[in-house]
């Protein structure tokens, strides 16, 4: 019986997967809320933050000085 070879694809170098990694500081209360939602939805904090940011950017408005 012939065994098929294990094919391991080369990983893209950082930055070529259309994602960008950076650090942020948030309040503990916000972190706790993200943890709770993460537990309820089985989604990672990272995924939730991305969902929230996309929503904010699509639905937010810029208010100019009066």
N, CA, C and O atoms as a Tripos MOL2 file, in Angstrom:
@<TRIPOS>MOLECULE
protein
  264   263    66     0     0
PROTEIN
NO_CHARGES

@<TRIPOS>ATOM
      1 N           0.8430   -1.1810    0.0000 N.3       1 UNK1
      2 CA          0.0000    0.0000    0.0000 C.3       1 UNK1
      3 C           0.8860    1.2410    0.0000 C.2       1 UNK1
      4 O           1.7600    1.4000    0.8520 O.2       1 UNK1
      5 N           0.6420    2.1140   -0.9720 N.am      2 UNK2
      6 CA          1.4460    3.3340   -1.0930 C.3       2 UNK2
      7 C           0.8700    4.4160   -0.1780 C.2       2 UNK2
      8 O          -0.3270    4.7020   -0.2060 O.2       2 UNK2
      9 N           1.7390    5.0040    0.6240 N.am      3 UNK3
     10 CA          1.3340    6.0680    1.5370 C.3       3 UNK3
     11 C           1.5650    7.4100    0.8490 C.2       3 UNK3
     12 O           2.6480    7.6830    0.3320 O.2       3 UNK3
     13 N           0.5280    8.2370    0.8560 N.am      4 UNK4
     14 CA          0.6600    9.5770    0.2710 C.3       4 UNK4
     15 C           1.5980   10.4120    1.1310 C.2       4 UNK4
     16 O           1.5670   10.3120    2.3570 O.2       4 UNK4
     17 N           2.4370   11.2390    0.4990 N.am      5 UNK5
     18 CA          3.3590   12.0740    1.2800 C.3       5 UNK5
     19 C           2.6150   13.1670    2.0360 C.2       5 UNK5
     20 O           1.5670   13.6460    1.6030 O.2       5 UNK5
     21 N           3.1690   13.5380    3.1480 N.am      6 UNK6
     22 CA          2.6380   14.6600    3.9130 C.3       6 UNK6
     23 C           3.1430   15.9330    3.2560 C.2       6 UNK6
     24 O           4.3490   16.1710    3.2000 O.2       6 UNK6
     25 N           2.2230   16.7500    2.7600 N.am      7 UNK7
     26 CA          2.5920   18.0030    2.0990 C.3       7 UNK7
     27 C           2.4090   19.1340    3.0980 C.2       7 UNK7
     28 O           1.3080   19.3600    3.5980 O.2       7 UNK7
     29 N           3.4840   19.8350    3.3820 N.am      8 UNK8
     30 CA          3.4430   20.9720    4.2950 C.3       8 UNK8
     31 C           3.7080   22.2150    3.4720 C.2       8 UNK8
     32 O           4.8000   22.4000    2.9330 O.2       8 UNK8
     33 N           2.6960   23.0670    3.3820 N.am      9 UNK9
     34 CA          2.8220   24.2900    2.5960 C.3       9 UNK9
     35 C           3.7120   25.2920    3.3210 C.2       9 UNK9
     36 O           3.6780   25.4070    4.5460 O.2       9 UNK9
     37 N           4.4940   25.9990    2.5520 N.am     10 UNK10
     38 CA          5.3480   27.0290    3.1170 C.3      10 UNK10
     39 C           4.4740   28.1540    3.6520 C.2      10 UNK10
     40 O           3.5220   28.5740    2.9930 O.2      10 UNK10
     41 N           4.7940   28.6380    4.8360 N.am     11 UNK11
     42 CA          4.0410   29.7210    5.4580 C.3      11 UNK11
     43 C           4.4450   31.0450    4.8280 C.2      11 UNK11
     44 O           5.6220   31.2950    4.5710 O.2      11 UNK11
     45 N           3.4460   31.8920    4.5840 N.am     12 UNK12
     46 CA          3.7370   33.2170    4.0470 C.3      12 UNK12
     47 C           4.5190   34.0310    5.0640 C.2      12 UNK12
     48 O           4.2630   33.9280    6.2640 O.2      12 UNK12
     49 N           5.4590   34.8310    4.6080 N.am     13 UNK13
     50 CA          6.1560   35.7220    5.5430 C.3      13 UNK13
     51 C           5.1560   36.6810    6.1940 C.2      13 UNK13
     52 O           4.1030   36.9670    5.6250 O.2      13 UNK13
     53 N           5.4870   37.1690    7.3760 N.am     14 UNK14
     54 CA          4.5960   38.1010    8.0720 C.3      14 UNK14
     55 C           4.2390   39.2580    7.1580 C.2      14 UNK14
     56 O           5.0730   39.7690    6.4100 O.2      14 UNK14
     57 N           2.9880   39.6550    7.2360 N.am     15 UNK15
     58 CA          2.5290   40.7940    6.4520 C.3      15 UNK15
     59 C           1.9470   40.4030    5.1130 C.2      15 UNK15
     60 O           1.3010   41.2300    4.4690 O.2      15 UNK15
     61 N           2.1500   39.1740    4.6660 N.am     16 UNK16
     62 CA          1.6410   38.7530    3.3740 C.3      16 UNK16
     63 C           0.3320   37.9900    3.4850 C.2      16 UNK16
     64 O          -0.1670   37.4790    2.4820 O.2      16 UNK16
     65 N          -0.2340   37.9010    4.6800 N.am     17 UNK17
     66 CA         -1.5020   37.2080    4.8510 C.3      17 UNK17
     67 C          -2.6560   38.1910    4.9880 C.2      17 UNK17
     68 O          -3.7580   37.8080    5.3800 O.2      17 UNK17
     69 N          -2.4060   39.4540    4.6670 N.am     18 UNK18
     70 CA         -3.3940   40.5300    4.7140 C.3      18 UNK18
     71 C          -3.7860   40.8890    6.1470 C.2      18 UNK18
     72 O          -4.8220   41.5150    6.3690 O.2      18 UNK18
     73 N          -2.9630   40.4930    7.1160 N.am     19 UNK19
     74 CA         -3.1880   40.8600    8.5040 C.3      19 UNK19
     75 C          -1.9980   41.6800    8.9850 C.2      19 UNK19
     76 O          -0.8850   41.5470    8.4780 O.2      19 UNK19
     77 N          -2.2550   42.5200    9.9640 N.am     20 UNK20
     78 CA         -1.2060   43.3320   10.5670 C.3      20 UNK20
     79 C          -1.3320   43.1860   12.0750 C.2      20 UNK20
     80 O          -2.4260   43.3240   12.6230 O.2      20 UNK20
     81 N          -0.2330   42.9120   12.7430 N.am     21 UNK21
     82 CA         -0.2340   42.7170   14.1810 C.3      21 UNK21
     83 C           0.2750   43.9670   14.8730 C.2      21 UNK21
     84 O           1.2980   44.5320   14.4880 O.2      21 UNK21
     85 N          -0.4550   44.3980   15.9090 N.am     22 UNK22
     86 CA          0.0080   45.5110   16.7270 C.3      22 UNK22
     87 C          -0.6110   45.3940   18.1110 C.2      22 UNK22
     88 O          -1.5860   44.6670   18.3050 O.2      22 UNK22
     89 N          -0.0460   46.1060   19.0620 N.am     23 UNK23
     90 CA         -0.5080   46.0350   20.4500 C.3      23 UNK23
     91 C          -1.3560   47.2470   20.7890 C.2      23 UNK23
     92 O          -1.1450   48.3420   20.2680 O.2      23 UNK23
     93 N          -2.3230   47.0270   21.6760 N.am     24 UNK24
     94 CA         -3.1360   48.1290   22.1840 C.3      24 UNK24
     95 C          -3.2670   47.9850   23.6900 C.2      24 UNK24
     96 O          -3.0900   46.8990   24.2420 O.2      24 UNK24
     97 N          -3.5810   49.0950   24.3460 N.am     25 UNK25
     98 CA         -3.8850   49.0710   25.7780 C.3      25 UNK25
     99 C          -5.3560   49.4020   25.9250 C.2      25 UNK25
    100 O          -5.8360   50.3840   25.3580 O.2      25 UNK25
    101 N          -6.0760   48.5820   26.6880 N.am     26 UNK26
    102 CA         -7.4870   48.8410   26.9350 C.3      26 UNK26
    103 C          -7.7600   48.7240   28.4270 C.2      26 UNK26
    104 O          -6.9920   48.1170   29.1730 O.2      26 UNK26
    105 N          -8.8760   49.3190   28.8450 N.am     27 UNK27
    106 CA         -9.2580   49.2620   30.2470 C.3      27 UNK27
    107 C          -9.6200   47.8320   30.6300 C.2      27 UNK27
    108 O         -10.1050   47.0550   29.8080 O.2      27 UNK27
    109 N          -9.3760   47.5070   31.8860 N.am     28 UNK28
    110 CA         -9.6480   46.1630   32.4060 C.3      28 UNK28
    111 C         -11.1190   45.7770   32.2220 C.2      28 UNK28
    112 O         -11.4180   44.6310   31.8860 O.2      28 UNK28
    113 N         -12.0310   46.7160   32.4390 N.am     29 UNK29
    114 CA        -13.4630   46.4460   32.2890 C.3      29 UNK29
    115 C         -13.7870   46.0250   30.8480 C.2      29 UNK29
    116 O         -14.5720   45.1010   30.6340 O.2      29 UNK29
    117 N         -13.1860   46.6990   29.8700 N.am     30 UNK30
    118 CA        -13.4080   46.3470   28.4690 C.3      30 UNK30
    119 C         -12.8390   44.9640   28.1740 C.2      30 UNK30
    120 O         -13.4530   44.1790   27.4500 O.2      30 UNK30
    121 N         -11.6780   44.6650   28.7270 N.am     31 UNK31
    122 CA        -11.0710   43.3530   28.5680 C.3      31 UNK31
    123 C         -11.9690   42.2660   29.1570 C.2      31 UNK31
    124 O         -12.1340   41.2000   28.5630 O.2      31 UNK31
    125 N         -12.5470   42.5410   30.3270 N.am     32 UNK32
    126 CA        -13.4480   41.5800   30.9660 C.3      32 UNK32
    127 C         -14.6950   41.3440   30.1150 C.2      32 UNK32
    128 O         -15.1800   40.2160   30.0170 O.2      32 UNK32
    129 N         -15.2160   42.4160   29.4970 N.am     33 UNK33
    130 CA        -16.3810   42.2740   28.6350 C.3      33 UNK33
    131 C         -16.0480   41.4190   27.4120 C.2      33 UNK33
    132 O         -16.8450   40.5730   27.0060 O.2      33 UNK33
    133 N         -14.8820   41.6390   26.8340 N.am     34 UNK34
    134 CA        -14.4610   40.8340   25.6840 C.3      34 UNK34
    135 C         -14.3140   39.3700   26.0730 C.2      34 UNK34
    136 O         -14.7090   38.4840   25.3140 O.2      34 UNK34
    137 N         -13.7530   39.1080   27.2440 N.am     35 UNK35
    138 CA        -13.6050   37.7350   27.7280 C.3      35 UNK35
    139 C         -14.9650   37.0580   27.8820 C.2      35 UNK35
    140 O         -15.1300   35.8960   27.5100 O.2      35 UNK35
    141 N         -15.9400   37.7880   28.4330 N.am     36 UNK36
    142 CA        -17.2710   37.2290   28.6370 C.3      36 UNK36
    143 C         -17.9400   36.9110   27.3010 C.2      36 UNK36
    144 O         -18.5340   35.8440   27.1450 O.2      36 UNK36
    145 N         -17.8490   37.8190   26.3480 N.am     37 UNK37
    146 CA        -18.4400   37.5890   25.0320 C.3      37 UNK37
    147 C         -17.7210   36.4490   24.3350 C.2      37 UNK37
    148 O         -18.3500   35.6400   23.6520 O.2      37 UNK37
    149 N         -16.4220   36.3790   24.4990 N.am     38 UNK38
    150 CA        -15.6330   35.2990   23.9140 C.3      38 UNK38
    151 C         -16.1110   33.9400   24.4280 C.2      38 UNK38
    152 O         -16.2600   32.9930   23.6560 O.2      38 UNK38
    153 N         -16.3430   33.8580   25.7120 N.am     39 UNK39
    154 CA        -16.7990   32.6010   26.3150 C.3      39 UNK39
    155 C         -18.2030   32.2280   25.8370 C.2      39 UNK39
    156 O         -18.4990   31.0510   25.6270 O.2      39 UNK39
    157 N         -19.0600   33.2250   25.6680 N.am     40 UNK40
    158 CA        -20.4400   32.9750   25.2460 C.3      40 UNK40
    159 C         -20.5490   32.5820   23.7770 C.2      40 UNK40
    160 O         -21.4540   31.8390   23.3960 O.2      40 UNK40
    161 N         -19.6290   33.0790   22.9530 N.am     41 UNK41
    162 CA        -19.7500   32.8910   21.5020 C.3      41 UNK41
    163 C         -18.7440   31.9060   20.9230 C.2      41 UNK41
    164 O         -18.8060   31.5900   19.7350 O.2      41 UNK41
    165 N         -17.8220   31.4180   21.7410 N.am     42 UNK42
    166 CA        -16.7450   30.5400   21.2690 C.3      42 UNK42
    167 C         -15.8970   31.2000   20.1820 C.2      42 UNK42
    168 O         -15.3910   30.5240   19.2850 O.2      42 UNK42
    169 N         -15.7460   32.5070   20.2660 N.am     43 UNK43
    170 CA        -14.8740   33.2410   19.3510 C.3      43 UNK43
    171 C         -13.6830   33.7630   20.1530 C.2      43 UNK43
    172 O         -13.7990   34.0080   21.3540 O.2      43 UNK43
    173 N         -12.5420   33.9330   19.4920 N.am     44 UNK44
    174 CA        -11.3650   34.4550   20.1840 C.3      44 UNK44
    175 C         -11.5130   35.9570   20.4160 C.2      44 UNK44
    176 O         -12.2820   36.6350   19.7330 O.2      44 UNK44
    177 N         -10.7680   36.4540   21.3820 N.am     45 UNK45
    178 CA        -10.7600   37.9040   21.6130 C.3      45 UNK45
    179 C         -10.3240   38.6300   20.3540 C.2      45 UNK45
    180 O         -10.8930   39.6600   19.9930 O.2      45 UNK45
    181 N          -9.3130   38.0900   19.6890 N.am     46 UNK46
    182 CA         -8.8070   38.7060   18.4680 C.3      46 UNK46
    183 C          -9.9170   38.8360   17.4230 C.2      46 UNK46
    184 O         -10.0700   39.8810   16.7910 O.2      46 UNK46
    185 N         -10.6880   37.7580   17.2500 N.am     47 UNK47
    186 CA        -11.7760   37.7760   16.2740 C.3      47 UNK47
    187 C         -12.8380   38.8010   16.6760 C.2      47 UNK47
    188 O         -13.3390   39.5390   15.8280 O.2      47 UNK47
    189 N         -13.1820   38.8480   17.9590 N.am     48 UNK48
    190 CA        -14.1710   39.8150   18.4340 C.3      48 UNK48
    191 C         -13.7120   41.2500   18.2280 C.2      48 UNK48
    192 O         -14.4910   42.1060   17.8090 O.2      48 UNK48
    193 N         -12.4490   41.5070   18.5240 N.am     49 UNK49
    194 CA        -11.9150   42.8570   18.3410 C.3      49 UNK49
    195 C         -11.9910   43.2480   16.8730 C.2      49 UNK49
    196 O         -12.3500   44.3820   16.5530 O.2      49 UNK49
    197 N         -11.6580   42.3220   15.9750 N.am     50 UNK50
    198 CA        -11.7610   42.5980   14.5450 C.3      50 UNK50
    199 C         -13.1900   42.9000   14.1260 C.2      50 UNK50
    200 O         -13.4280   43.8270   13.3510 O.2      50 UNK50
    201 N         -14.1530   42.1190   14.6350 N.am     51 UNK51
    202 CA        -15.5710   42.3400   14.3220 C.3      51 UNK51
    203 C         -16.0110   43.7250   14.8120 C.2      51 UNK51
    204 O         -16.6770   44.4670   14.0910 O.2      51 UNK51
    205 N         -15.6330   44.0540   16.0370 N.am     52 UNK52
    206 CA        -16.0170   45.3490   16.6110 C.3      52 UNK52
    207 C         -15.3890   46.5160   15.8480 C.2      52 UNK52
    208 O         -16.0500   47.5240   15.5970 O.2      52 UNK52
    209 N         -14.1260   46.3790   15.4830 N.am     53 UNK53
    210 CA        -13.4590   47.4410   14.7340 C.3      53 UNK53
    211 C         -14.0790   47.6370   13.3600 C.2      53 UNK53
    212 O         -14.2900   48.7720   12.9310 O.2      53 UNK53
    213 N         -14.3710   46.5430   12.6650 N.am     54 UNK54
    214 CA        -15.0150   46.6520   11.3550 C.3      54 UNK54
    215 C         -16.3610   47.3570   11.4750 C.2      54 UNK54
    216 O         -16.6850   48.2210   10.6600 O.2      54 UNK54
    217 N         -17.1490   46.9910   12.4920 N.am     55 UNK55
    218 CA        -18.4460   47.6230   12.6920 C.3      55 UNK55
    219 C         -18.2870   49.1190   12.9580 C.2      55 UNK55
    220 O         -18.9920   49.9410   12.3730 O.2      55 UNK55
    221 N         -17.3600   49.4580   13.8380 N.am     56 UNK56
    222 CA        -17.1480   50.8680   14.1810 C.3      56 UNK56
    223 C         -16.7060   51.6750   12.9640 C.2      56 UNK56
    224 O         -17.1750   52.7950   12.7610 O.2      56 UNK56
    225 N         -15.8200   51.1230   12.1620 N.am     57 UNK57
    226 CA        -15.3380   51.8550   10.9870 C.3      57 UNK57
    227 C         -16.4250   52.0080    9.9270 C.2      57 UNK57
    228 O         -16.4680   53.0240    9.2340 O.2      57 UNK57
    229 N         -17.2960   51.0250    9.7920 N.am     58 UNK58
    230 CA        -18.3690   51.0980    8.8050 C.3      58 UNK58
    231 C         -19.5300   51.9720    9.2670 C.2      58 UNK58
    232 O         -20.2450   52.5350    8.4380 O.2      58 UNK58
    233 N         -19.7250   52.0920   10.5720 N.am     59 UNK59
    234 CA        -20.8970   52.7950   11.0910 C.3      59 UNK59
    235 C         -20.5730   54.0830   11.8450 C.2      59 UNK59
    236 O         -21.4820   54.8140   12.2370 O.2      59 UNK59
    237 N         -19.3100   54.3600   12.0460 N.am     60 UNK60
    238 CA        -18.9270   55.5560   12.7800 C.3      60 UNK60
    239 C         -19.0120   56.7990   11.9120 C.2      60 UNK60
    240 O         -19.0030   56.7150   10.6840 O.2      60 UNK60
    241 N         -19.0950   57.9330   12.5520 N.am     61 UNK61
    242 CA        -19.1170   59.2200   11.8660 C.3      61 UNK61
    243 C         -18.0690   60.1260   12.4880 C.2      61 UNK61
    244 O         -17.7660   60.0200   13.6760 O.2      61 UNK61
    245 N         -17.5280   61.0010   11.6900 N.am     62 UNK62
    246 CA        -16.5740   61.9910   12.1770 C.3      62 UNK62
    247 C         -17.3190   63.2910   12.3470 C.2      62 UNK62
    248 O         -17.9200   63.8040   11.4040 O.2      62 UNK62
    249 N         -17.2760   63.8200   13.5480 N.am     63 UNK63
    250 CA        -17.9420   65.0930   13.8290 C.3      63 UNK63
    251 C         -16.8920   66.1900   13.8320 C.2      63 UNK63
    252 O         -15.9060   66.1250   14.5660 O.2      63 UNK63
    253 N         -17.1140   67.1860   13.0090 N.am     64 UNK64
    254 CA        -16.1540   68.2900   12.9080 C.3      64 UNK64
    255 C         -16.3920   69.2960   14.0120 C.2      64 UNK64
    256 O         -17.4870   69.3800   14.5690 O.2      64 UNK64
    257 N         -15.3490   70.0670   14.3270 N.am     65 UNK65
    258 CA        -15.4630   71.1280   15.3300 C.3      65 UNK65
    259 C         -16.4960   72.1410   14.8720 C.2      65 UNK65
    260 O         -16.6550   72.4010   13.6790 O.2      65 UNK65
    261 N         -17.1960   72.7070   15.8490 N.am     66 UNK66
    262 CA        -18.2180   73.7150   15.5310 C.3      66 UNK66
    263 C         -17.6620   75.0950   15.7050 C.2      66 UNK66
    264 O         -18.3690   76.0780   15.4850 O.2      66 UNK66
@<TRIPOS>BOND
     1     1     2 1
     2     2     3 1
     3     3     4 2
     4     3     5 am
     5     5     6 1
     6     6     7 1
     7     7     8 2
     8     7     9 am
     9     9    10 1
    10    10    11 1
    11    11    12 2
    12    11    13 am
    13    13    14 1
    14    14    15 1
    15    15    16 2
    16    15    17 am
    17    17    18 1
    18    18    19 1
    19    19    20 2
    20    19    21 am
    21    21    22 1
    22    22    23 1
    23    23    24 2
    24    23    25 am
    25    25    26 1
    26    26    27 1
    27    27    28 2
    28    27    29 am
    29    29    30 1
    30    30    31 1
    31    31    32 2
    32    31    33 am
    33    33    34 1
    34    34    35 1
    35    35    36 2
    36    35    37 am
    37    37    38 1
    38    38    39 1
    39    39    40 2
    40    39    41 am
    41    41    42 1
    42    42    43 1
    43    43    44 2
    44    43    45 am
    45    45    46 1
    46    46    47 1
    47    47    48 2
    48    47    49 am
    49    49    50 1
    50    50    51 1
    51    51    52 2
    52    51    53 am
    53    53    54 1
    54    54    55 1
    55    55    56 2
    56    55    57 am
    57    57    58 1
    58    58    59 1
    59    59    60 2
    60    59    61 am
    61    61    62 1
    62    62    63 1
    63    63    64 2
    64    63    65 am
    65    65    66 1
    66    66    67 1
    67    67    68 2
    68    67    69 am
    69    69    70 1
    70    70    71 1
    71    71    72 2
    72    71    73 am
    73    73    74 1
    74    74    75 1
    75    75    76 2
    76    75    77 am
    77    77    78 1
    78    78    79 1
    79    79    80 2
    80    79    81 am
    81    81    82 1
    82    82    83 1
    83    83    84 2
    84    83    85 am
    85    85    86 1
    86    86    87 1
    87    87    88 2
    88    87    89 am
    89    89    90 1
    90    90    91 1
    91    91    92 2
    92    91    93 am
    93    93    94 1
    94    94    95 1
    95    95    96 2
    96    95    97 am
    97    97    98 1
    98    98    99 1
    99    99   100 2
   100    99   101 am
   101   101   102 1
   102   102   103 1
   103   103   104 2
   104   103   105 am
   105   105   106 1
   106   106   107 1
   107   107   108 2
   108   107   109 am
   109   109   110 1
   110   110   111 1
   111   111   112 2
   112   111   113 am
   113   113   114 1
   114   114   115 1
   115   115   116 2
   116   115   117 am
   117   117   118 1
   118   118   119 1
   119   119   120 2
   120   119   121 am
   121   121   122 1
   122   122   123 1
   123   123   124 2
   124   123   125 am
   125   125   126 1
   126   126   127 1
   127   127   128 2
   128   127   129 am
   129   129   130 1
   130   130   131 1
   131   131   132 2
   132   131   133 am
   133   133   134 1
   134   134   135 1
   135   135   136 2
   136   135   137 am
   137   137   138 1
   138   138   139 1
   139   139   140 2
   140   139   141 am
   141   141   142 1
   142   142   143 1
   143   143   144 2
   144   143   145 am
   145   145   146 1
   146   146   147 1
   147   147   148 2
   148   147   149 am
   149   149   150 1
   150   150   151 1
   151   151   152 2
   152   151   153 am
   153   153   154 1
   154   154   155 1
   155   155   156 2
   156   155   157 am
   157   157   158 1
   158   158   159 1
   159   159   160 2
   160   159   161 am
   161   161   162 1
   162   162   163 1
   163   163   164 2
   164   163   165 am
   165   165   166 1
   166   166   167 1
   167   167   168 2
   168   167   169 am
   169   169   170 1
   170   170   171 1
   171   171   172 2
   172   171   173 am
   173   173   174 1
   174   174   175 1
   175   175   176 2
   176   175   177 am
   177   177   178 1
   178   178   179 1
   179   179   180 2
   180   179   181 am
   181   181   182 1
   182   182   183 1
   183   183   184 2
   184   183   185 am
   185   185   186 1
   186   186   187 1
   187   187   188 2
   188   187   189 am
   189   189   190 1
   190   190   191 1
   191   191   192 2
   192   191   193 am
   193   193   194 1
   194   194   195 1
   195   195   196 2
   196   195   197 am
   197   197   198 1
   198   198   199 1
   199   199   200 2
   200   199   201 am
   201   201   202 1
   202   202   203 1
   203   203   204 2
   204   203   205 am
   205   205   206 1
   206   206   207 1
   207   207   208 2
   208   207   209 am
   209   209   210 1
   210   210   211 1
   211   211   212 2
   212   211   213 am
   213   213   214 1
   214   214   215 1
   215   215   216 2
   216   215   217 am
   217   217   218 1
   218   218   219 1
   219   219   220 2
   220   219   221 am
   221   221   222 1
   222   222   223 1
   223   223   224 2
   224   223   225 am
   225   225   226 1
   226   226   227 1
   227   227   228 2
   228   227   229 am
   229   229   230 1
   230   230   231 1
   231   231   232 2
   232   231   233 am
   233   233   234 1
   234   234   235 1
   235   235   236 2
   236   235   237 am
   237   237   238 1
   238   238   239 1
   239   239   240 2
   240   239   241 am
   241   241   242 1
   242   242   243 1
   243   243   244 2
   244   243   245 am
   245   245   246 1
   246   246   247 1
   247   247   248 2
   248   247   249 am
   249   249   250 1
   250   250   251 1
   251   251   252 2
   252   251   253 am
   253   253   254 1
   254   254   255 1
   255   255   256 2
   256   255   257 am
   257   257   258 1
   258   258   259 1
   259   259   260 2
   260   259   261 am
   261   261   262 1
   262   262   263 1
   263   263   264 2
@<TRIPOS>SUBSTRUCTURE
     1 UNK1         2 RESIDUE 1 A UNK
     2 UNK2         6 RESIDUE 1 A UNK
     3 UNK3        10 RESIDUE 1 A UNK
     4 UNK4        14 RESIDUE 1 A UNK
     5 UNK5        18 RESIDUE 1 A UNK
     6 UNK6        22 RESIDUE 1 A UNK
     7 UNK7        26 RESIDUE 1 A UNK
     8 UNK8        30 RESIDUE 1 A UNK
     9 UNK9        34 RESIDUE 1 A UNK
    10 UNK10       38 RESIDUE 1 A UNK
    11 UNK11       42 RESIDUE 1 A UNK
    12 UNK12       46 RESIDUE 1 A UNK
    13 UNK13       50 RESIDUE 1 A UNK
    14 UNK14       54 RESIDUE 1 A UNK
    15 UNK15       58 RESIDUE 1 A UNK
    16 UNK16       62 RESIDUE 1 A UNK
    17 UNK17       66 RESIDUE 1 A UNK
    18 UNK18       70 RESIDUE 1 A UNK
    19 UNK19       74 RESIDUE 1 A UNK
    20 UNK20       78 RESIDUE 1 A UNK
    21 UNK21       82 RESIDUE 1 A UNK
    22 UNK22       86 RESIDUE 1 A UNK
    23 UNK23       90 RESIDUE 1 A UNK
    24 UNK24       94 RESIDUE 1 A UNK
    25 UNK25       98 RESIDUE 1 A UNK
    26 UNK26      102 RESIDUE 1 A UNK
    27 UNK27      106 RESIDUE 1 A UNK
    28 UNK28      110 RESIDUE 1 A UNK
    29 UNK29      114 RESIDUE 1 A UNK
    30 UNK30      118 RESIDUE 1 A UNK
    31 UNK31      122 RESIDUE 1 A UNK
    32 UNK32      126 RESIDUE 1 A UNK
    33 UNK33      130 RESIDUE 1 A UNK
    34 UNK34      134 RESIDUE 1 A UNK
    35 UNK35      138 RESIDUE 1 A UNK
    36 UNK36      142 RESIDUE 1 A UNK
    37 UNK37      146 RESIDUE 1 A UNK
    38 UNK38      150 RESIDUE 1 A UNK
    39 UNK39      154 RESIDUE 1 A UNK
    40 UNK40      158 RESIDUE 1 A UNK
    41 UNK41      162 RESIDUE 1 A UNK
    42 UNK42      166 RESIDUE 1 A UNK
    43 UNK43      170 RESIDUE 1 A UNK
    44 UNK44      174 RESIDUE 1 A UNK
    45 UNK45      178 RESIDUE 1 A UNK
    46 UNK46      182 RESIDUE 1 A UNK
    47 UNK47      186 RESIDUE 1 A UNK
    48 UNK48      190 RESIDUE 1 A UNK
    49 UNK49      194 RESIDUE 1 A UNK
    50 UNK50      198 RESIDUE 1 A UNK
    51 UNK51      202 RESIDUE 1 A UNK
    52 UNK52      206 RESIDUE 1 A UNK
    53 UNK53      210 RESIDUE 1 A UNK
    54 UNK54      214 RESIDUE 1 A UNK
    55 UNK55      218 RESIDUE 1 A UNK
    56 UNK56      222 RESIDUE 1 A UNK
    57 UNK57      226 RESIDUE 1 A UNK
    58 UNK58      230 RESIDUE 1 A UNK
    59 UNK59      234 RESIDUE 1 A UNK
    60 UNK60      238 RESIDUE 1 A UNK
    61 UNK61      242 RESIDUE 1 A UNK
    62 UNK62      246 RESIDUE 1 A UNK
    63 UNK63      250 RESIDUE 1 A UNK
    64 UNK64      254 RESIDUE 1 A UNK
    65 UNK65      258 RESIDUE 1 A UNK
    66 UNK66      262 RESIDUE 1 A UNK
